[in-house]
Amino acid sequence: MKALTPHLVKSEESFIASFLERSTGPSELVMRVGPDAIYHLPYVNTFAAQTFGLKKVTLDDPPLSWDDLPDSLAQYFSSVFEGLASDSSMSMPILEVEEPRHLAFAVKVQSQKLKTTDGWHYWFHFAFSDVTPWLGLQEEVMNARKLESIGALASGVAHDFNNLIMAIQGHAEFLLMTRKDDPDLTTAMERIVKVCTNGASLTRSLLGYARRQSLLMDVLHIGELAHDVIELCSRSYGSRYRIETDPALVRPVEGQERDPPCSSWVATPPSAIPCSMS
């Protein structure tokens, strides 16, 4: 490395002192490049040395070279100097490093130049401020906006789905009123109305999610649920299986208090397997 002239040494000391007076970041380093296009780091403070795994450098120490930079920092500076060559007023991109842990830094740069008989000499002061928590908050905001979009979509789908269900349920209820003498049709229509009721409950849940409403808890009667599943299995498997149920497992009567049966089943887990297949 070619030694600096006394004039350059004095100028460098003045430039670095000026940089440090106007600095805003806790981690700082200064990079110098001369007419030979070789980069040196005449100043690296303690925070920058600890953050990027560099050696602390003061004006009394030999400067670091480009080869002393970690790969992530070298790649960052390469892109920065390439951008500054075409636009000296460009905004500094965020610096992200993965080792020893993921960190993100906002970067500010100051520069000075001096012309000598050899050509131009440039000094660049880089100040790094840790913005990792801010980026995490920004990601949370983006996720919240995504959830809002999903909620709006769910609301629209729920409205359309509810309209379809109401049309099906209306026709089924009409047939129930006009074709009471047909037991097979009545049974089928009752099943359709029940499915539509369950679908309407689903749309209410979707709308509640979209509007960020608190969902209400309701009592689940295990006997009613088990009978619904048994009916489904009977239609699906036909006569291939015989399903036997525990006599204690009964459907609730309209207006019957539902809490005791539910509590009874929960309190006696072995009894919660009320049917068997053979």
C-alpha positions in Angstrom: 0.0 0.0 0.0 1.4 3.4 -1.0 1.9 5.7 1.9 -0.2 8.8 2.1 1.5 12.2 1.8 1.4 14.5 4.9 -1.2 16.6 3.1 -3.5 13.6 2.5 -3.0 12.4 6.1 -4.0 15.8 7.5 -6.9 16.1 5.1 -8.1 12.6 6.1 -8.0 13.4 9.8 -10.0 16.6 9.1 -12.6 14.7 7.0 -13.1 11.9 9.6 -13.4 14.4 12.4 -16.1 16.3 10.4 -17.9 13.0 9.6 -18.0 12.0 13.3 -19.4 15.3 14.3 -22.4 14.9 11.9 -22.9 11.2 12.4 -26.2 9.7 13.4 -25.5 6.0 13.7 -23.8 4.1 16.5 -21.8 1.9 14.1 -19.5 3.8 11.8 -16.7 3.2 9.4 -14.8 5.3 6.8 -13.7 4.0 3.4 -11.1 5.7 1.3 -10.4 5.1 -2.4 -7.7 6.8 -4.5 -6.8 7.1 -8.2 -5.5 3.5 -8.0 -9.1 2.3 -7.3 -8.0 0.4 -4.2 -10.2 0.7 -1.2 -9.0 1.1 2.4 -10.8 1.5 5.8 -8.9 4.0 7.9 -11.5 4.1 10.6 -13.8 1.5 12.2 -15.4 2.3 15.5 -16.0 -0.3 18.3 -19.7 -0.9 17.4 -19.0 -1.5 13.8 -16.2 -3.8 14.6 -18.4 -5.9 16.9 -21.4 -5.9 14.6 -19.6 -6.9 11.4 -16.7 -8.9 12.8 -14.0 -6.4 11.8 -11.0 -5.1 13.6 -11.3 -1.8 15.4 -9.3 0.8 13.5 -8.3 4.4 14.6 -6.2 6.9 12.8 -3.1 5.6 14.5 -3.7 2.0 13.2 -2.9 0.6 9.8 -6.1 0.7 7.6 -8.0 -2.4 6.7 -8.3 -3.5 3.1 -11.3 -4.6 1.0 -10.3 -8.2 1.6 -10.9 -7.8 5.3 -14.6 -7.2 4.8 -17.1 -10.0 5.3 -18.8 -11.2 2.2 -22.2 -9.6 3.0 -20.6 -6.2 3.7 -18.4 -6.4 0.6 -21.4 -7.2 -1.6 -23.4 -4.4 -0.1 -20.6 -1.8 -0.7 -20.2 -3.1 -4.3 -23.8 -2.4 -5.0 -23.7 0.9 -3.3 -20.7 2.2 -5.1 -22.1 1.0 -8.4 -25.3 3.0 -7.7 -23.4 6.1 -6.5 -21.4 6.1 -9.7 -24.7 6.7 -11.7 -26.6 8.7 -9.0 -24.7 10.5 -6.3 -27.9 11.4 -4.4 -29.3 7.8 -4.3 -30.9 6.6 -1.1 -29.0 3.9 0.8 -30.7 0.5 0.7 -31.2 -1.5 3.9 -28.3 -3.6 4.9 -29.2 -7.1 6.1 -26.7 -9.5 7.6 -27.4 -13.2 8.6 -24.5 -14.0 10.8 -24.1 -14.3 13.7 -27.8 -13.5 13.7 -30.2 -11.8 11.4 -30.0 -8.0 11.6 -31.1 -5.1 9.5 -29.5 -1.6 9.4 -30.5 1.7 7.9 -27.5 3.3 6.3 -26.5 6.9 5.9 -23.5 8.0 3.9 -21.3 11.2 3.9 -18.6 11.9 1.4 -15.6 14.1 0.8 -13.1 14.4 -2.1 -9.8 15.9 -2.6 -7.8 16.4 -5.8 -4.0 16.0 -5.8 -1.4 15.7 -8.6 -2.1 11.9 -8.7 -5.9 12.4 -9.2 -9.0 12.4 -7.1 -9.2 10.9 -3.6 -12.6 10.0 -2.0 -13.7 9.3 1.5 -17.0 7.8 2.4 -18.4 7.7 5.9 -21.1 5.0 6.6 -23.3 5.2 9.7 -25.4 2.1 10.5 -28.6 2.2 12.7 -30.2 -1.1 13.8 -33.8 -1.2 12.4 -34.4 -4.9 13.0 -37.3 -4.3 15.4 -38.9 -1.8 13.0 -38.8 -4.3 10.1 -40.4 -6.9 12.4 -43.2 -4.4 13.1 -43.5 -3.6 9.4 -44.0 -7.3 8.7 -46.7 -7.5 11.3 -48.5 -4.6 9.7 -48.3 -6.3 6.3 -49.7 -9.5 7.8 -52.5 -7.6 9.4 -53.4 -6.0 6.0 -53.4 -9.5 4.4 -55.8 -10.7 7.1 -58.0 -7.7 6.4 -58.1 -8.6 2.7 -58.9 -12.2 3.5 -61.6 -11.0 5.8 -63.2 -8.8 3.1 -63.0 -11.7 0.7 -64.6 -14.1 3.2 -67.4 -11.6 3.8 -68.2 -11.4 0.1 -68.1 -15.2 -0.3 -70.3 -15.6 2.8 -73.0 -13.3 1.5 -73.1 -15.1 -1.9 -73.1 -18.5 -0.2 -75.8 -17.5 2.1 -78.0 -16.4 -0.8 -77.6 -19.8 -2.4 -78.4 -21.6 0.8 -81.5 -19.5 1.4 -82.8 -20.3 -2.1 -82.3 -24.1 -1.5 -83.8 -23.9 1.9 -86.8 -22.0 0.7 -87.6 -24.5 -2.0 -87.2 -27.4 0.5 -89.5 -25.8 3.1 -92.1 -25.2 0.3 -92.0 -28.8 -0.6 -92.4 -29.8 3.1 -95.6 -27.7 3.3 -97.1 -28.9 0.0 -96.1 -32.6 -0.1 -96.7 -33.7 3.5 -98.3 -36.9 2.2 -95.0 -38.2 0.7 -92.9 -39.5 3.7 -89.8 -40.2 1.6 -89.8 -36.7 0.1 -90.5 -35.2 3.6 -87.5 -37.0 5.0 -85.2 -35.9 2.2 -86.4 -32.2 2.5 -85.9 -32.2 6.3 -82.3 -33.3 5.7 -81.8 -30.5 3.2 -83.3 -27.9 5.6 -80.9 -29.2 8.3 -77.9 -29.0 6.0 -78.9 -25.5 5.0 -79.2 -24.5 8.6 -75.7 -25.7 9.3 -74.5 -23.9 6.2 -76.1 -20.7 7.4 -74.3 -21.1 10.7 -71.0 -21.4 8.7 -71.7 -18.1 6.9 -72.4 -16.4 10.2 -69.0 -17.6 11.4 -67.3 -16.3 8.3 -69.1 -12.9 8.6 -68.1 -12.8 12.3 -64.5 -13.4 11.3 -64.6 -10.8 8.6 -66.0 -8.2 11.0 -63.7 -9.3 13.8 -66.7 -10.1 16.0 -66.4 -12.3 19.1 -67.8 -15.7 18.3 -70.4 -17.0 20.8 -70.0 -20.4 22.4 -72.9 -22.7 22.4 -73.8 -26.0 24.0 -73.1 -29.1 21.9 -75.4 -32.1 22.5 -73.3 -35.1 21.8 -76.4 -37.3 21.3 -77.7 -35.1 18.5 -74.3 -35.0 16.9 -73.9 -38.8 17.1 -77.3 -39.5 15.6 -76.5 -37.2 12.7 -73.3 -39.1 12.1 -75.1 -42.4 12.3 -77.6 -41.4 9.8 -74.8 -40.3 7.4 -73.0 -43.6 7.9 -76.2 -45.6 7.4 -76.8 -43.9 4.0 -73.2 -44.3 3.0 -72.6 -47.9 4.0 -76.1 -49.3 3.6 -76.6 -52.9 4.9 -72.9 -53.8 5.0 -72.7 -52.6 8.6 -75.0 -52.7 11.6 -74.8 -49.7 13.9 -75.9 -50.1 17.5 -76.2 -47.2 19.8 -76.3 -46.9 23.6 -79.9 -46.4 24.8 -78.6 -43.5 27.0 -77.6 -41.7 23.8 -80.9 -40.0 22.8 -81.8 -37.0 20.7 -82.7 -33.9 22.7 -86.4 -33.0 22.8 -87.3 -29.5 21.6 -87.1 -27.2 24.6 -85.1 -29.7 26.6 -82.3 -28.4 28.8 -79.1 -29.5 27.0 -76.5 -28.9 29.7 -77.0 -32.1 31.8 -76.5 -34.5 28.9 -73.4 -32.7 27.7 -72.0 -32.6 31.2 -72.8 -36.2 31.7 -70.9 -37.4 28.6 -67.9 -35.2 29.4 -67.8 -36.4 33.0 -67.7 -40.1 31.9 -65.3 -40.4 29.0 -65.7 -44.2 28.7 -69.3 -43.7 27.9 -68.5 -41.2 25.1 -68.1 -44.1 22.6 -71.8 -44.9 22.3 -72.0 -46.9 19.1 -70.2 -49.8 17.6 -70.0 -51.4 14.2 -70.1 -55.0 13.4 
